Amino acid sequence: SDRAEGFVVLPKRWIVERSFAWLGRCRRLTKDVEATIPSSCAWLMIAHIRRVLRKIN
């Protein structure tokens, strides 16, 4: 409601939520199946690279 008190819109939160939604499209990242943290970080980087490459084309 517009009259509710105490609610403050966080300016950058939607950017984070949008990024998580984009990463959720990568099937491998939807479940935690990686054995090591470096492997998980590598797949996260690959997902970001794929997203950027799709946006360029």
Secondary structure, DSSP 4 states (H G I P E B T S, - for coil): -TT-SS----TTHHHHHHHHHHHHTSGGGSS---SSHHHHHHHHHHHHHHHHHHHH-
